[in-house]
Amino acid sequence: MKRRNFLAGAISIAVVPRVAAQTAGGLRKVAAFVGTAESDPESQRRIAAFRQGLAELGWKVGQNVQIEYRWAAGKVELIQQYADELVALGPDVILANGTPVIQALKSRTSSIPIVCALVIDPVGVGLVKSLSHPGGNITGFSYINSEMIGKWIGLLKEIIPGFTQAAVMYNPKTTAYYRKFLQEIASAKKVTASDFSEAPVGSVDEIEAAINTLAATPGSGLIIGPDPFTSVHIKRIANLVREKGLPAVSVHRQFAVEGGLMAYGPDPADAFRRSAGYVDRILKGASPAELPVQQPDKFELVVNQLAARALGLTVPTTLLATADQVIE
């Protein structure tokens, strides 16, 4: 069913009890709100993992469950618009991907259960009371923390001769928490303050300008963590760093596949698959307040040897030995 058809009944759905939010045919209604673009191959891989997880638990789309999708494509205005739409629809549960998406939903509903797929620092940004006891309508699976930035810096240090600094690229409008992460890193002194800097961006032109500046500074590297905005432009970023000769590491596997040097982080498809289990439990009566937020337990390292050679870099054999995939 198309989105505009759902909107026609949004007002009437919003005012009836949530137990009546099932469709006329008795289907349970699940919303999937994804912060990235529908056309992104990684986005499709994640949703496929979620649907497979549901199917394995007996939930068949069109038979006993209906899924209503929204794809924000990293755009702040769409995140706000779709959050309004989905809350008005009153689904039984919302699968929400991306911290900005979840923050938008939290400001609009305290009753619709929300299962987070890849949320960053849920306690720190005020989404849940604690990981073990969320205490509200939100639970799910976390993604990265400030320690991950330290690991990315460590990977770049291993490969870049005469390493000077790594810049963290992010959009302040969608992922303001990176500034907090960098402050935490500096205060913990696990990485010296001179090892990193910020590269805030809000447009493709700003992405290109930041990469040009870093590429002109010897010993520099780039970090691209999870962010709906940079995720949408990850292929463009991979092309730019390759053209400019800038070593970079990203949380996104697709970055290395597209020609970037490295990718390291939790397996997002695994988090989406596991999220199906929480959706299943909530549809069967469990409260999100009592389902602990789970942290990632499966990580992937992808090294692009072709990119390393083009950059004139030698990847240590110890690093290659630990990689889950080496692109030759």
C-alpha positions in Angstrom: 0.0 0.0 0.0 1.4 3.4 -0.9 2.3 6.0 1.7 -0.4 8.5 0.6 -3.0 5.9 1.1 -1.8 5.3 4.7 -1.9 9.0 5.4 -5.6 9.2 4.5 -6.4 7.2 7.6 -3.7 8.6 9.9 -6.0 10.8 12.0 -8.5 8.0 12.8 -5.7 5.5 13.5 -4.1 7.9 16.0 -7.1 8.3 18.2 -8.0 4.6 18.7 -6.3 2.3 21.3 -3.0 0.8 20.1 -4.4 -2.7 20.5 -6.7 -1.9 17.5 -3.8 -0.8 15.4 -3.8 -4.0 13.4 -5.0 -3.8 9.8 -8.4 -5.0 8.8 -7.1 -8.4 7.8 -5.7 -9.1 11.2 -2.1 -8.3 10.2 0.2 -6.9 12.8 1.6 -3.6 11.8 5.4 -2.9 11.9 7.0 0.3 10.8 10.6 0.3 9.6 12.1 3.8 9.7 15.6 3.9 8.2 17.9 6.9 8.3 19.7 6.1 5.0 18.6 5.9 1.4 16.4 3.1 0.0 18.7 2.7 -3.0 21.8 2.1 -0.9 22.9 -1.5 -1.2 23.9 -1.7 2.4 20.4 -0.4 3.5 18.8 -3.2 1.5 21.2 -5.8 3.0 20.1 -4.6 6.5 16.4 -4.7 5.8 16.8 -8.1 4.1 18.4 -9.4 7.3 15.6 -8.0 9.4 12.9 -9.6 7.2 14.7 -12.9 7.2 14.9 -12.7 11.0 11.1 -12.1 11.1 10.5 -15.0 8.7 12.5 -17.4 10.8 10.3 -16.4 13.8 7.1 -17.1 11.8 6.2 -13.6 10.7 5.4 -13.6 7.0 4.8 -10.3 5.2 1.3 -10.1 3.8 0.1 -13.1 5.9 0.4 -12.1 9.5 2.5 -8.9 9.4 2.6 -5.7 7.4 5.7 -3.5 7.2 5.4 0.2 6.4 8.8 1.7 5.3 10.3 5.2 5.5 13.7 6.1 4.1 15.1 9.4 5.3 18.2 9.5 3.0 20.2 11.4 5.6 17.9 14.4 5.4 16.9 16.2 8.6 13.6 17.4 7.2 12.6 13.9 6.1 13.4 12.5 9.5 11.1 15.0 11.1 8.3 14.5 8.5 8.4 10.7 8.6 8.5 10.6 12.4 5.2 12.5 12.4 3.7 10.2 9.8 4.7 6.9 11.5 3.5 8.0 15.0 0.2 9.0 13.4 -0.1 5.6 11.9 0.1 4.0 15.3 2.0 0.8 14.4 2.3 -2.1 16.9 6.1 -1.5 17.0 8.7 0.6 15.1 12.0 -0.6 14.0 14.2 2.5 14.0 17.6 2.8 12.4 19.9 5.7 13.4 20.2 7.9 16.4 18.6 11.0 14.8 15.6 8.9 13.7 15.2 7.5 17.2 15.5 10.9 18.8 12.8 12.3 16.5 10.5 9.4 17.4 11.2 9.7 21.2 10.0 13.4 21.1 6.7 12.3 19.6 5.7 9.1 21.4 6.2 7.5 24.8 3.7 4.6 24.1 4.6 3.0 20.7 7.4 0.4 21.3 10.6 1.3 19.4 13.3 -1.2 18.7 16.5 0.5 17.8 18.8 -1.0 15.2 22.2 0.7 15.5 21.7 3.4 18.1 24.7 5.4 19.4 25.2 6.0 23.1 21.5 5.5 24.0 22.1 6.3 27.7 24.3 9.3 27.0 21.8 10.9 24.6 18.9 10.2 27.0 17.0 7.6 25.0 17.0 5.0 27.8 17.6 5.0 31.6 20.2 2.2 31.4 21.3 -0.5 29.1 20.1 -3.3 31.4 16.8 -1.5 32.3 15.7 0.9 29.5 12.6 1.8 31.5 10.5 3.3 28.7 9.2 2.5 25.2 12.7 2.2 23.6 15.1 -0.7 23.5 17.3 -2.4 20.9 20.9 -2.7 19.8 23.6 -0.1 20.1 26.3 0.6 17.6 29.6 2.5 18.4 30.9 4.4 21.4 33.8 6.8 21.9 36.3 3.9 22.2 35.6 3.0 18.6 37.1 6.3 17.4 40.2 5.4 19.3 40.4 2.0 17.5 40.0 3.7 14.1 42.8 6.1 15.0 44.9 3.1 16.0 44.3 1.4 12.6 45.4 4.5 10.7 48.5 4.8 12.9 49.5 1.3 12.0 49.4 2.1 8.3 50.3 5.8 7.8 54.0 6.5 8.1 54.6 9.7 10.0 51.0 9.8 11.2 50.0 13.3 12.4 46.2 13.3 12.9 42.9 11.8 11.9 39.9 13.9 11.3 36.4 12.7 12.2 33.9 13.7 9.5 30.3 14.1 10.6 27.3 16.3 10.1 26.5 18.3 13.3 22.8 18.5 12.4 22.4 14.7 12.3 25.2 13.5 14.7 26.1 16.1 17.2 27.2 13.4 19.6 30.6 13.1 17.9 31.8 16.3 19.6 31.0 14.6 22.9 32.8 11.5 21.9 35.9 13.4 21.0 35.8 15.2 24.4 35.5 11.8 26.1 38.6 10.6 24.2 40.6 13.6 25.2 39.6 13.4 28.9 40.4 9.7 29.1 43.8 10.4 27.5 43.7 7.1 25.6 44.5 9.0 22.5 46.3 12.4 22.7 44.3 15.4 21.6 46.8 16.1 18.8 45.9 12.8 17.2 42.5 13.9 16.1 40.4 16.8 14.8 36.9 17.5 13.7 35.7 17.7 10.1 32.1 18.9 10.4 30.3 18.9 7.0 26.7 19.7 5.8 26.9 19.4 2.1 28.8 17.6 -0.7 30.9 20.7 -1.3 31.9 20.8 2.3 32.8 17.1 2.1 35.1 17.8 -0.9 36.7 20.8 0.8 37.4 18.8 4.0 39.0 16.0 2.0 41.1 18.4 0.0 42.4 20.1 3.1 43.3 16.8 4.8 45.0 15.4 1.7 47.2 18.5 1.6 48.4 17.8 5.1 51.1 15.1 5.3 50.4 12.2 7.7 46.7 12.9 7.9 43.9 10.4 7.7 40.1 10.5 7.7 37.5 8.7 9.8 33.9 8.2 8.6 31.7 6.8 11.4 27.9 6.2 11.3 26.0 9.2 10.3 22.9 9.2 8.0 24.3 12.1 6.1 27.8 10.7 5.3 26.3 7.2 4.8 24.2 8.5 1.9 27.4 10.0 0.4 29.8 7.1 1.2 30.5 6.2 -2.4 31.3 9.8 -3.2 33.6 10.0 -0.2 35.4 6.8 -1.2 35.9 8.2 -4.7 37.2 11.5 -3.4 39.7 10.0 -0.9 41.0 7.7 -3.7 41.4 10.6 -6.1 43.1 12.8 -3.5 45.4 10.0 -2.1 44.0 10.2 1.5 44.1 7.2 3.8 40.7 6.7 5.4 38.8 4.2 7.6 35.0 3.9 7.9 32.5 2.0 9.9 30.8 1.1 6.6 31.9 -2.0 4.8 30.7 -0.4 1.5 33.4 2.3 1.9 36.2 -0.3 1.4 34.3 -2.1 -1.3 34.0 1.3 -3.2 37.8 1.9 -3.0 38.4 3.3 0.4 41.4 1.9 2.4 39.6 0.2 5.4 36.3 -0.5 7.1 36.0 -1.6 10.6 33.0 -1.9 12.9 30.0 -3.9 14.1 28.1 -6.0 11.5 25.0 -3.9 10.9 23.1 -6.7 9.2 23.6 -8.8 12.3 22.0 -6.1 14.4 19.0 -5.9 12.1 18.6 -9.6 12.2 18.7 -9.7 16.0 16.3 -6.7 16.1 13.7 -9.0 14.5 13.8 -11.1 17.7 12.9 -8.0 19.8 10.1 -7.1 17.5 8.8 -10.6 17.8 8.8 -10.5 21.6 7.1 -7.2 21.7 4.4 -8.3 19.2 3.8 -11.3 21.6 3.4 -9.0 24.6 6.9 -8.2 26.0 7.5 -4.6 27.2 10.5 -2.7 25.7 11.1 -1.3 29.2 12.2 -4.8 30.3 14.3 -5.8 27.3 17.9 -4.8 27.8 19.7 -2.8 25.2 22.3 -5.1 23.7 25.8 -4.1 22.5 27.4 -5.4 19.3 29.3 -8.7 19.6 30.3 -9.2 15.9 32.8 -6.9 14.3 34.3 -6.9 10.8 37.6 -5.6 9.4 37.8 -5.1 5.6 41.1 -4.0 4.0 41.4 -2.9 0.4 44.9 -3.8 -0.7 44.3 -2.2 -4.1 43.7 1.1 -2.3 46.7 0.6 -0.1 49.0 0.1 -3.1 47.6 3.1 -4.9 48.3 5.2 -1.7 51.8 3.8 -1.6 51.1 2.2 1.8 52.1 -1.2 3.2 49.5 -2.9 5.4 51.2 -4.8 8.2 50.9 -8.6 7.8 49.5 -8.8 11.3 46.6 -6.6 10.3 46.0 -8.5 7.1 45.9 -11.7 9.2 43.1 -10.4 11.4 41.0 -9.0 8.5 37.7 -10.7 7.7 38.1 -9.7 4.1 41.0 -8.5 2.0 40.2 -6.9 -1.3 42.9 -7.6 -3.8 
